[in-house]
Amino acid sequence: MWKRSGTPVDEVRRYYDQNTVRFERFGHGRDTGSIHRAVRGEGVTSRADALRYLDRLILAEVKPLEAAFPAPLRVLDLGCGVGSTLLYLAEHAPIRGTGVTLSGVQAQRAAERIAASGLGDRVRCLEANFLELPESVGPAELAFSIEAFVHGPDPAAYFAATARHVVPGGRLVVCDDFLTPRAEGTLKRREARTLDEVRRCWLAHTLITSDRAIALAERAGYRLERNLDLTPRLELRRLRDRVIGAAVLFGRHLPQRGYRLRSLIGGNALQQALVSGLIEFRCLVWRREG
């Protein structure tokens, strides 16, 4: 349906340049600034809590590191969006945070949010590729990616790049979608199409199993600490999702080639893959070995 225009990095940059403002205005995280998904995990009592659940998981990794390293803890957000998670961390812990995003639009919006928060002395956002971080990005005790790892073009390069910055004893956290073992077996035609649409329309260039990610991380010098399956906690098949699914059914063959329809098709395919057990949403935590 869609032909690739440029490299995977180019596609991701254009996608977020074109859609970030719409996500902020009309997305489910417009009140928190978050553009990642809601997770109804332990302790969640409201939708706002669900949208902050992943942020709290990252914050939970900050606390033990504060006892092991001198303050302020240095934190690196790889795929930071508009800076919402970094600002949340800075509001709740004495960190110094650097965010990285491919999108110039997101970098500008993050800069505006940081300035408005009064935390500009401790938080910054750079427009850069997290596989090719500039020299100004120094060492970090904690690095994380929320729903950004899957957009990268090379998972091995991701772990190698982070390992150049995460200090021994530090942590790397990835919250994202991974293939299940079943997805690597023989698939029905509809299942194969669903995964293809996730890859092409959701820009899931790094769609691998969590076991594969763990193996690649180990090669880069990481040891797995935790592996949490958050799939049962996601909001799946809501009325809104079913309406989008019906719209996609009729709109899939329209001649439109913009990122908006593409995003709807990819998001619907991701929902189907999560519900059917082809994809799972996980949070993986690694310790950087010495």
C-alpha positions, 0 to 999 in steps of 0.5 A, a space after each residue: 500500500 505504501 512505498 518507503 520514502 527515504 530511510 527508516 529514520 527519515 520516515 520516523 522523523 517525518 511521521 512525528 513532525 507531521 503528527 505531534 501537534 495533533 497528538 498533543 491536542 487530540 490524543 488521550 494524553 493531552 492533559 499530561 503531555 504524554 503521547 505513550 499509551 495508558 497502562 492500568 497497572 498496580 495502584 492505578 485508580 484513574 486514566 491520568 494514573 494509567 497514562 503516568 504508569 510507565 513514568 512511575 516505572 522509570 521513577 522506581 528505577 531512579 530511587 535505588 540508583 540514588 543510593 549507589 551514585 552521587 547526586 544528581 543522577 544523570 538520566 537519558 531519555 532515548 526517544 523523549 517525545 515532547 519531554 513529558 517523562 523527563 519532566 515528571 522525573 525531574 519533578 519527583 527526583 533530583 536528576 539531570 536529564 537529557 532527552 533525544 528525539 529525531 523530530 524537530 517539532 518534538 524538540 521545539 515543543 519539549 523546549 517550550 515545555 521545559 522552559 514553562 516548567 522552570 526546570 531548564 537548569 536540570 532538563 534539556 532536549 536534543 534533536 538527534 538520532 539515538 544511534 548517533 548521539 552527539 559528544 555533548 551527551 555524556 555518561 548516564 546512570 539511567 537510560 530508557 526508551 518508552 515506545 521508541 525502541 521499536 522505531 529504530 532500524 537496528 536493535 543491535 546498534 541500539 544496545 551498543 549505542 546505549 552501552 557507550 553512555 550507561 555507566 557500569 552499575 547503571 540501568 537501561 529500561 525499554 518499554 515497548 512492543 515485542 513479537 511473541 514466539 507464536 508470531 515466529 511460527 507459521 501464520 495465517 494469511 490474515 495474521 501475516 498481513 496484520 504484522 506487515 501492517 504493524 511494521 509498515 504503518 506503525 513504523 515498527 522497524 525493530 519488531 523482534 521477540 523479547 528473547 532476541 532483545 535480551 540476547 542482543 543486550 547481553 552481547 552489549 554488556 547488559 544483564 537482565 534484571 526484570 522482564 514485565 509483561 504489561 499486555 494484560 494491563 493495556 486498554 484494548 478493544 475500547 469503543 474508540 478502537 472498534 470504531 477505528 477498526 471499522 473505519 480502517 476496514 473501509 478506508 484501507 483501499 482508499 488512495 490516500 497516502 498521508 501519515 494520518 490514515 497510515 497511523 490509523 491502519 498501523 494502530 489498528 493492526 497493533 491492537 489486533 496483534 496484541 489481542 490475538 497474541 502475536 505481539 506483547 507489550 513489555 518492560 525490560 530492565 537491564 543492569 550495565 555490567 562493569 
